[in-house]
Amino acid sequence: MFAAPQPDIETLEPCGAPHHEDCGLRLTLDRLGEKWTVMAIAELSAGPRRYREIERALAGVTQRMLTLTLRRLERDGLVHRHVEPTNPPSVTYSLSRTGVDFARLTAGLVNWSRQ
């Protein structure tokens, strides 16, 4: 016997088809399941960072993996990439408004798991 949902808890809608690409739950789990994504978001939650600063902070990440991760985060609207027209170009990454929300929610999960 299952209890009725709590009135103060937001319920999650199931995705339906096994690989429905427009499913918010699937997209969220994809991001949370990527080790470097969560670590990059955590690093950027302290403020804007240059590529090399992020690379140094994430011990063990390869240059290729960090580049792919940052591109994915930018594509998904979680990270802004700002290029300064200097020689050589200076690139700075920062969290978007959605990225800040994602960081806040992720921090809540991390704190919950520590308890």
BAMARKE-690702 format. One record per residue (C-alpha): residue number from 0; x, y, z. Coordinates in Angstrom, 1 decimal. Layout:
<seq->NUM	x->X	y->Y	z->Z>
...
This chain:
<seq->0	x->0.0	y->0.0	z->0.0>
<seq->1	x->1.4	y->3.4	z->-1.0>
<seq->2	x->0.8	y->6.7	z->0.8>
<seq->3	x->-0.6	y->9.6	z->-1.1>
<seq->4	x->1.9	y->12.3	z->-2.2>
<seq->5	x->2.7	y->15.0	z->0.4>
<seq->6	x->0.8	y->18.2	z->-0.4>
<seq->7	x->4.0	y->20.3	z->0.1>
<seq->8	x->6.2	y->18.2	z->-2.2>
<seq->9	x->6.4	y->18.9	z->-5.9>
<seq->10	x->5.7	y->15.7	z->-7.8>
<seq->11	x->7.9	y->14.6	z->-10.8>
<seq->12	x->6.2	y->13.7	z->-14.1>
<seq->13	x->7.5	y->10.4	z->-15.6>
<seq->14	x->9.2	y->10.7	z->-19.0>
<seq->15	x->6.8	y->8.3	z->-20.8>
<seq->16	x->8.7	y->6.8	z->-23.7>
<seq->17	x->12.0	y->5.2	z->-22.8>
<seq->18	x->14.2	y->7.8	z->-24.6>
<seq->19	x->12.0	y->10.8	z->-24.8>
<seq->20	x->14.5	y->13.6	z->-25.5>
<seq->21	x->12.4	y->16.5	z->-24.3>
<seq->22	x->12.1	y->15.1	z->-20.7>
<seq->23	x->13.2	y->17.5	z->-18.0>
<seq->24	x->13.9	y->14.6	z->-15.6>
<seq->25	x->16.1	y->12.8	z->-18.1>
<seq->26	x->18.1	y->16.0	z->-18.9>
<seq->27	x->18.6	y->16.7	z->-15.2>
<seq->28	x->19.8	y->13.2	z->-14.5>
<seq->29	x->22.1	y->13.4	z->-17.5>
<seq->30	x->23.8	y->16.5	z->-16.1>
<seq->31	x->23.9	y->15.2	z->-12.5>
<seq->32	x->25.4	y->11.9	z->-13.7>
<seq->33	x->28.4	y->13.5	z->-15.3>
<seq->34	x->31.2	y->13.8	z->-12.8>
<seq->35	x->33.0	y->16.8	z->-14.4>
<seq->36	x->29.8	y->18.7	z->-15.0>
<seq->37	x->28.9	y->18.8	z->-11.3>
<seq->38	x->32.5	y->19.6	z->-10.4>
<seq->39	x->32.8	y->22.4	z->-13.0>
<seq->40	x->29.5	y->23.9	z->-11.8>
<seq->41	x->30.8	y->23.8	z->-8.2>
<seq->42	x->34.0	y->25.6	z->-9.3>
<seq->43	x->32.1	y->28.2	z->-11.2>
<seq->44	x->29.6	y->28.8	z->-8.3>
<seq->45	x->32.4	y->30.7	z->-6.6>
<seq->46	x->32.5	y->33.2	z->-9.5>
<seq->47	x->33.8	y->33.6	z->-13.1>
<seq->48	x->36.9	y->31.5	z->-14.0>
<seq->49	x->39.3	y->31.3	z->-16.8>
<seq->50	x->39.8	y->27.9	z->-18.5>
<seq->51	x->43.2	y->27.2	z->-16.9>
<seq->52	x->41.8	y->28.1	z->-13.4>
<seq->53	x->39.1	y->25.6	z->-13.9>
<seq->54	x->41.5	y->23.0	z->-15.2>
<seq->55	x->43.8	y->23.4	z->-12.2>
<seq->56	x->40.9	y->23.2	z->-9.8>
<seq->57	x->39.6	y->20.0	z->-11.2>
<seq->58	x->42.4	y->17.6	z->-10.5>
<seq->59	x->42.4	y->14.7	z->-12.9>
<seq->60	x->40.3	y->16.2	z->-15.7>
<seq->61	x->41.8	y->16.0	z->-19.2>
<seq->62	x->41.9	y->19.0	z->-21.4>
<seq->63	x->39.6	y->17.2	z->-23.9>
<seq->64	x->37.1	y->16.3	z->-21.2>
<seq->65	x->37.0	y->19.8	z->-19.7>
<seq->66	x->36.5	y->21.3	z->-23.2>
<seq->67	x->33.6	y->18.9	z->-23.9>
<seq->68	x->32.1	y->19.5	z->-20.5>
<seq->69	x->32.2	y->23.3	z->-20.8>
<seq->70	x->30.8	y->23.2	z->-24.4>
<seq->71	x->27.9	y->21.0	z->-23.2>
<seq->72	x->27.2	y->23.3	z->-20.3>
<seq->73	x->27.2	y->26.3	z->-22.6>
<seq->74	x->24.9	y->24.5	z->-25.1>
<seq->75	x->22.5	y->23.7	z->-22.3>
<seq->76	x->22.4	y->27.3	z->-21.1>
<seq->77	x->24.1	y->26.7	z->-17.7>
<seq->78	x->27.3	y->28.5	z->-18.5>
<seq->79	x->28.2	y->31.7	z->-20.3>
<seq->80	x->31.5	y->31.9	z->-22.3>
<seq->81	x->33.0	y->35.3	z->-22.7>
<seq->82	x->35.9	y->35.9	z->-25.1>
<seq->83	x->38.0	y->39.1	z->-24.6>
<seq->84	x->39.5	y->40.3	z->-27.9>
<seq->85	x->43.0	y->40.2	z->-26.6>
<seq->86	x->46.1	y->38.6	z->-28.1>
<seq->87	x->45.9	y->35.7	z->-27.3>
<seq->88	x->42.1	y->35.7	z->-26.7>
<seq->89	x->41.1	y->35.5	z->-23.0>
<seq->90	x->38.1	y->33.3	z->-22.3>
<seq->91	x->36.1	y->33.5	z->-19.1>
<seq->92	x->33.4	y->31.1	z->-18.0>
<seq->93	x->30.6	y->32.0	z->-15.6>
<seq->94	x->27.3	y->30.5	z->-14.5>
<seq->95	x->24.1	y->31.7	z->-16.2>
<seq->96	x->21.0	y->32.3	z->-14.1>
<seq->97	x->19.9	y->28.7	z->-14.9>
<seq->98	x->23.4	y->27.6	z->-13.9>
<seq->99	x->23.1	y->29.4	z->-10.6>
<seq->100	x->19.8	y->27.6	z->-10.0>
<seq->101	x->21.3	y->24.3	z->-10.9>
<seq->102	x->24.3	y->24.9	z->-8.6>
<seq->103	x->21.9	y->25.8	z->-5.7>
<seq->104	x->19.9	y->22.6	z->-6.3>
<seq->105	x->23.0	y->20.5	z->-6.6>
<seq->106	x->24.4	y->22.0	z->-3.4>
<seq->107	x->21.1	y->21.0	z->-1.7>
<seq->108	x->21.6	y->17.4	z->-2.9>
<seq->109	x->25.2	y->17.3	z->-1.7>
<seq->110	x->24.3	y->18.7	z->1.7>
<seq->111	x->21.4	y->16.2	z->2.0>
<seq->112	x->23.7	y->13.3	z->1.1>
<seq->113	x->26.3	y->14.4	z->3.8>
<seq->114	x->23.6	y->14.3	z->6.4>
